[in-house]
Amino acid sequence: GITTKAVSEVLAEAEGAEKIHVRINSRGGDVIEGLGIYNLLSQSEAEVTVEVVGVAMSAASLIAMAGDSISIPEAGIVMIHAPWTMVAGNAADMIEAAAHLDMYENLIVDVYASRTGRDRDEVAALVAAETNFVGEEAVQAGFATEVIENKQPVLNMENVAKFSNNAEVKNLIEGHVTETLKKEEEEARRLKEEADAKMAEAKDKMVARLDRWR
C-alpha cells in the first residue's frame, strides 16, 4: 500500500512545488498511515487538489480531507466509519485496545468536522453509523467541493433543427424534458429521505452507545 514514508519521499523530491494533485481510488487501510499522509498533505504549503476517481473509503477518506479542493464524480463514494481492530490478550489488553480505538476515532472525527465545518457531534454520529456519501451527497455534506457529472447524451443540433417546426417532434421533446425533470425531482426527494433516515439511525446508535458507556 501507499505509506506515510512513501508520500514523504515523493513530497521531498517535489520540494518547492506550488501544486500537488492527489488522485484517490481506495477502500482504505491503516488509520495510522491515513492520518500520517493527511498531516503531510495538509501541512504542505502547496495548493493540494484531491480528485476522488472512484472511492475514498475509511482511511482514504481522511487523506481526501487534506485537499484545498476535493472533486468527486457522480459515480464516486466517500465512506466514513469508526476505526476497528483485531486484538488478542487478557482483559487489560482489551481495555487498552478500546482506549486506542476511542483515541483514533476522536482524531478522525476532528479531521472531518474541521474540513466540513459540520457540528462535531453530528459528524461523530455519522462516523459511528458508517456513512456513505455518493457523488453530490459528498458535496452537500461538505466532504467534497465539486461533483463531476456523468456523461450526458450529445444532441446533434443540426439534425434537431431540421425537425424544429414539426409539432409532433416538439411535443416529444417537451415530454422528454418534463419526464426527466420529474425523475430528477423524485430522485432528489428519495436522497433526502435516505439522508434523513441515516441521520436518525446514526443519532439512535450514538445515544445507545453513550448509554452503554454510562
C-alpha positions as CSV (number, residue, x, y, z in Angstrom):
1,G,0.0,0.0,0.0
2,I,0.9,3.7,0.0
3,T,2.6,4.6,3.2
4,T,3.4,7.8,5.0
5,K,7.1,7.2,4.3
6,A,6.5,6.8,0.6
7,V,4.4,10.0,0.4
8,S,7.0,11.9,2.4
9,E,9.7,10.8,0.0
10,V,7.7,12.0,-3.0
11,L,7.0,15.3,-1.4
12,A,10.7,15.7,-0.6
13,E,11.5,15.1,-4.3
14,A,8.9,17.7,-5.3
15,E,10.0,20.3,-2.7
16,G,9.0,23.8,-3.7
17,A,6.2,22.6,-5.9
18,E,3.3,25.1,-5.9
19,K,0.6,22.5,-6.6
20,I,0.0,18.9,-5.6
21,H,-2.6,16.7,-7.4
22,V,-3.7,13.7,-5.4
23,R,-5.9,11.0,-7.1
24,I,-7.6,8.6,-4.8
25,N,-9.3,5.3,-5.5
26,S,-9.0,3.3,-2.3
27,R,-11.1,1.3,0.1
28,G,-8.8,2.5,2.9
29,G,-6.3,0.8,5.2
30,D,-4.3,1.5,8.3
31,V,-5.6,4.6,10.2
32,I,-2.1,5.5,11.4
33,E,-0.9,5.7,7.8
34,G,-4.0,7.6,6.8
35,L,-3.5,10.2,9.5
36,G,0.2,10.5,8.6
37,I,-0.5,11.1,4.9
38,Y,-3.3,13.5,5.8
39,N,-1.0,15.5,8.0
40,L,1.8,15.6,5.4
41,L,-0.5,16.9,2.7
42,S,-2.4,19.3,4.9
43,Q,0.8,20.9,6.3
44,S,2.2,21.4,2.8
45,E,2.5,25.0,1.6
46,A,1.5,23.8,-1.9
47,E,-2.1,24.0,-3.2
48,V,-3.5,20.5,-2.8
49,T,-6.1,19.3,-5.3
50,V,-7.7,16.0,-4.4
51,E,-9.6,14.0,-7.1
52,V,-11.6,11.0,-6.0
53,V,-11.6,9.0,-9.1
54,G,-13.6,6.1,-7.7
55,V,-13.9,5.7,-3.9
56,A,-12.3,7.3,-0.9
57,M,-13.3,5.0,1.9
58,S,-12.2,4.6,5.5
59,A,-8.6,5.9,6.0
60,A,-8.5,7.0,2.4
61,S,-11.3,9.5,3.1
62,L,-9.1,11.0,5.7
63,I,-6.4,11.7,3.1
64,A,-9.0,13.3,0.8
65,M,-9.8,15.8,3.6
66,A,-6.3,17.4,3.0
67,G,-7.4,18.9,-0.3
68,D,-7.9,22.6,-0.7
69,S,-10.4,21.4,-3.3
70,I,-11.9,17.9,-3.5
71,S,-13.7,16.7,-6.6
72,I,-15.8,13.5,-6.8
73,P,-17.7,12.0,-9.8
74,E,-21.4,11.4,-9.6
75,A,-20.4,7.7,-9.5
76,G,-17.9,8.2,-6.7
77,I,-18.2,7.4,-3.0
78,V,-16.8,8.8,0.2
79,M,-17.2,6.5,3.1
80,I,-16.5,7.3,6.8
81,H,-16.7,4.9,9.8
82,A,-15.2,4.3,13.2
83,P,-11.8,2.6,13.3
84,W,-11.7,-1.1,14.2
85,T,-9.0,-3.6,15.0
86,M,-8.3,-7.2,15.9
87,V,-6.7,-7.9,19.3
88,A,-5.7,-10.9,21.4
89,G,-4.8,-11.0,25.1
90,N,-6.2,-10.5,28.5
91,A,-8.7,-8.0,29.9
92,A,-6.1,-5.3,30.2
93,D,-5.1,-5.7,26.6
94,M,-8.8,-5.4,25.6
95,I,-9.2,-2.2,27.6
96,E,-6.0,-0.7,26.1
97,A,-7.2,-1.6,22.6
98,A,-10.5,0.1,23.3
99,A,-8.8,3.2,24.6
100,H,-6.7,3.4,21.4
101,L,-9.7,3.0,19.2
102,D,-11.5,5.8,21.1
103,M,-8.4,8.0,20.6
104,Y,-8.2,7.4,16.9
105,E,-12.0,7.8,16.5
106,N,-11.8,11.2,18.2
107,L,-8.9,12.2,15.9
108,I,-10.7,11.3,12.7
109,V,-13.9,13.0,13.9
110,D,-11.9,16.2,14.5
111,V,-10.5,16.0,10.9
112,Y,-13.9,15.5,9.3
113,A,-15.5,18.2,11.5
114,S,-12.7,20.7,10.7
115,R,-12.8,20.1,7.0
116,T,-16.6,20.0,6.5
117,G,-17.5,22.7,9.1
118,R,-20.2,20.4,10.5
119,D,-21.1,20.1,14.1
120,R,-18.7,17.7,15.8
121,D,-21.5,15.6,17.5
122,E,-23.2,15.3,14.1
123,V,-20.0,14.1,12.5
124,A,-19.4,11.6,15.4
125,A,-22.9,10.2,14.8
126,L,-22.2,9.8,11.0
127,V,-18.8,8.1,11.8
128,A,-20.4,5.7,14.3
129,A,-23.1,4.8,11.8
130,E,-20.6,4.1,8.9
131,T,-22.0,6.5,6.3
132,N,-21.5,6.5,2.5
133,F,-21.8,9.7,0.5
134,V,-22.4,9.2,-3.2
135,G,-21.4,11.9,-5.6
136,E,-23.4,15.1,-4.9
137,E,-24.2,13.8,-1.4
138,A,-20.5,14.2,-0.6
139,V,-20.6,17.8,-1.7
140,Q,-23.7,18.6,0.2
141,A,-22.3,17.1,3.3
142,G,-19.0,19.0,3.0
143,F,-16.8,16.0,2.2
144,A,-16.1,17.3,-1.3
145,T,-16.2,20.7,-3.0
146,E,-17.2,19.7,-6.6
147,V,-19.1,17.0,-8.3
148,I,-18.1,15.8,-11.8
149,E,-21.3,14.9,-13.7
150,N,-21.7,11.7,-15.6
151,K,-21.5,12.0,-19.4
152,Q,-24.8,13.1,-21.0
153,P,-26.1,12.2,-24.4
154,V,-24.9,14.7,-27.1
155,L,-27.7,16.2,-29.2
156,N,-26.9,16.8,-32.9
157,M,-28.4,20.3,-33.1
158,E,-28.2,20.4,-36.9
159,N,-30.5,17.3,-37.1
160,V,-32.8,18.7,-34.4
161,A,-33.1,22.0,-36.3
162,K,-34.4,20.1,-39.4
163,F,-37.5,19.0,-37.4
164,S,-37.9,22.0,-35.2
165,N,-41.1,23.0,-36.8
166,N,-42.7,19.6,-36.5
167,A,-45.3,19.8,-33.8
168,E,-45.0,16.1,-33.1
169,V,-41.3,16.3,-32.5
170,K,-41.8,19.4,-30.3
171,N,-44.3,17.5,-28.2
172,L,-41.9,14.6,-28.0
173,I,-39.0,16.8,-26.8
174,E,-41.2,18.7,-24.3
175,G,-42.5,15.3,-22.9
176,H,-38.9,14.1,-22.6
177,V,-37.8,17.2,-20.7
178,T,-40.9,17.0,-18.4
179,E,-40.3,13.4,-17.7
180,T,-36.6,14.0,-17.0
181,L,-37.3,16.8,-14.6
182,K,-39.9,14.7,-12.8
183,K,-37.4,11.9,-12.4
184,E,-34.8,14.3,-11.0
185,E,-37.3,15.7,-8.5
186,E,-38.2,12.2,-7.4
187,E,-34.5,11.2,-7.0
188,A,-33.9,14.4,-5.0
189,R,-36.7,13.5,-2.7
190,R,-35.5,9.9,-2.4
191,L,-32.0,11.0,-1.5
192,K,-33.3,13.5,1.1
193,E,-35.4,10.8,2.7
194,E,-32.5,8.4,2.8
195,A,-30.2,11.1,4.3
196,D,-32.8,11.9,7.0
197,A,-33.2,8.2,7.8
198,K,-29.4,7.7,8.0
199,M,-29.1,10.7,10.3
200,A,-31.9,9.5,12.6
201,E,-30.3,6.0,12.7
202,A,-26.9,7.5,13.4
203,K,-28.2,9.5,16.3
204,D,-30.0,6.5,17.7
205,K,-26.8,4.4,17.5
206,M,-24.9,7.2,19.2
207,V,-27.4,7.5,22.0
208,A,-27.4,3.7,22.5
209,R,-23.6,3.8,22.6
210,L,-23.5,6.6,25.1
211,D,-26.0,4.7,27.3
212,R,-23.7,1.6,27.2
213,W,-20.8,3.8,28.3
214,R,-22.7,5.3,31.1
